[in-house]
Amino acid sequence: MSAEGDIVQTEYGWAVASERPSMRRDMYWLKLPERHVYYWDGDGWYRVDGEKIDFIPDGELPHG
């Protein structure tokens, strides 16, 4: 299990593990304790891995 502030490798790339969004914009964010993976798109954090959502509009990812 990752500790707060650890840098971990996910299947998407390196991520900062924390409960709140990282200030790092050059890495993914591994949300603890859920271990969902998010990325920054310039407008917000978007979840790319984790709990599934029933409906996602075409071309969109769930907002984090």
C-alpha positions as protocol buffer text, in pm:
chain_id: "A"
residue {
  index: 1
  type: MET
  ca { x: 0 y: 0 z: 0 }
}
residue {
  index: 2
  type: SER
  ca { x: 123 y: 349 z: -82 }
}
residue {
  index: 3
  type: ALA
  ca { x: 184 y: 610 z: 186 }
}
residue {
  index: 4
  type: GLU
  ca { x: 84 y: 977 z: 160 }
}
residue {
  index: 5
  type: GLY
  ca { x: 324 y: 1163 z: -68 }
}
residue {
  index: 6
  type: ASP
  ca { x: 488 y: 851 z: -217 }
}
residue {
  index: 7
  type: ILE
  ca { x: 573 y: 853 z: -586 }
}
residue {
  index: 8
  type: VAL
  ca { x: 437 y: 529 z: -733 }
}
residue {
  index: 9
  type: GLN
  ca { x: 425 y: 378 z: -1080 }
}
residue {
  index: 10
  type: THR
  ca { x: 80 y: 299 z: -1223 }
}
residue {
  index: 11
  type: GLU
  ca { x: -10 y: 143 z: -1557 }
}
residue {
  index: 12
  type: TYR
  ca { x: -55 y: 501 z: -1686 }
}
residue {
  index: 13
  type: GLY
  ca { x: 272 y: 646 z: -1556 }
}
residue {
  index: 14
  type: TRP
  ca { x: 422 y: 788 z: -1237 }
}
residue {
  index: 15
  type: ALA
  ca { x: 177 y: 924 z: -981 }
}
residue {
  index: 16
  type: VAL
  ca { x: 180 y: 1115 z: -652 }
}
residue {
  index: 17
  type: ALA
  ca { x: -18 y: 918 z: -389 }
}
residue {
  index: 18
  type: SER
  ca { x: -231 y: 1142 z: -166 }
}
residue {
  index: 19
  type: GLU
  ca { x: -581 y: 1201 z: -33 }
}
residue {
  index: 20
  type: ARG
  ca { x: -611 y: 1539 z: -208 }
}
residue {
  index: 21
  type: PRO
  ca { x: -509 y: 1639 z: -562 }
}
residue {
  index: 22
  type: SER
  ca { x: -138 y: 1689 z: -606 }
}
residue {
  index: 23
  type: MET
  ca { x: 5 y: 2027 z: -704 }
}
residue {
  index: 24
  type: ARG
  ca { x: 227 y: 1834 z: -946 }
}
residue {
  index: 25
  type: ARG
  ca { x: 92 y: 1868 z: -1298 }
}
residue {
  index: 26
  type: ASP
  ca { x: 361 y: 1653 z: -1461 }
}
residue {
  index: 27
  type: MET
  ca { x: 243 y: 1330 z: -1295 }
}
residue {
  index: 28
  type: TYR
  ca { x: -76 y: 1137 z: -1241 }
}
residue {
  index: 29
  type: TRP
  ca { x: -249 y: 1144 z: -901 }
}
residue {
  index: 30
  type: LEU
  ca { x: -320 y: 819 z: -713 }
}
residue {
  index: 31
  type: LYS
  ca { x: -609 y: 905 z: -479 }
}
residue {
  index: 32
  type: LEU
  ca { x: -578 y: 737 z: -141 }
}
residue {
  index: 33
  type: PRO
  ca { x: -726 y: 526 z: 7 }
}
residue {
  index: 34
  type: GLU
  ca { x: -940 y: 441 z: -300 }
}
residue {
  index: 35
  type: ARG
  ca { x: -634 y: 408 z: -531 }
}
residue {
  index: 36
  type: HIS
  ca { x: -818 y: 572 z: -822 }
}
residue {
  index: 37
  type: VAL
  ca { x: -584 y: 720 z: -1085 }
}
residue {
  index: 38
  type: TYR
  ca { x: -643 y: 1074 z: -1219 }
}
residue {
  index: 39
  type: TYR
  ca { x: -469 y: 1296 z: -1471 }
}
residue {
  index: 40
  type: TRP
  ca { x: -465 y: 1675 z: -1510 }
}
residue {
  index: 41
  type: ASP
  ca { x: -602 y: 1802 z: -1844 }
}
residue {
  index: 42
  type: GLY
  ca { x: -544 y: 2174 z: -1783 }
}
residue {
  index: 43
  type: ASP
  ca { x: -899 y: 2224 z: -1654 }
}
residue {
  index: 44
  type: GLY
  ca { x: -925 y: 1968 z: -1375 }
}
residue {
  index: 45
  type: TRP
  ca { x: -845 y: 1615 z: -1264 }
}
residue {
  index: 46
  type: TYR
  ca { x: -1005 y: 1335 z: -1463 }
}
residue {
  index: 47
  type: ARG
  ca { x: -1033 y: 977 z: -1341 }
}
residue {
  index: 48
  type: VAL
  ca { x: -875 y: 726 z: -1577 }
}
residue {
  index: 49
  type: ASP
  ca { x: -886 y: 421 z: -1349 }
}
residue {
  index: 50
  type: GLY
  ca { x: -1096 y: 317 z: -1053 }
}
residue {
  index: 51
  type: GLU
  ca { x: -1460 y: 261 z: -967 }
}
residue {
  index: 52
  type: LYS
  ca { x: -1668 y: 226 z: -1283 }
}
residue {
  index: 53
  type: ILE
  ca { x: -1946 y: 471 z: -1366 }
}
residue {
  index: 54
  type: ASP
  ca { x: -2259 y: 339 z: -1545 }
}
residue {
  index: 55
  type: PHE
  ca { x: -2275 y: 611 z: -1812 }
}
residue {
  index: 56
  type: ILE
  ca { x: -1992 y: 815 z: -1961 }
}
residue {
  index: 57
  type: PRO
  ca { x: -2081 y: 1044 z: -2255 }
}
residue {
  index: 58
  type: ASP
  ca { x: -1893 y: 961 z: -2575 }
}
residue {
  index: 59
  type: GLY
  ca { x: -1544 y: 1110 z: -2569 }
}
residue {
  index: 60
  type: GLU
  ca { x: -1565 y: 1222 z: -2205 }
}
residue {
  index: 61
  type: LEU
  ca { x: -1408 y: 1093 z: -1886 }
}
residue {
  index: 62
  type: PRO
  ca { x: -1561 y: 1123 z: -1538 }
}
residue {
  index: 63
  type: HIS
  ca { x: -1447 y: 1444 z: -1366 }
}
residue {
  index: 64
  type: GLY
  ca { x: -1257 y: 1402 z: -1039 }
}
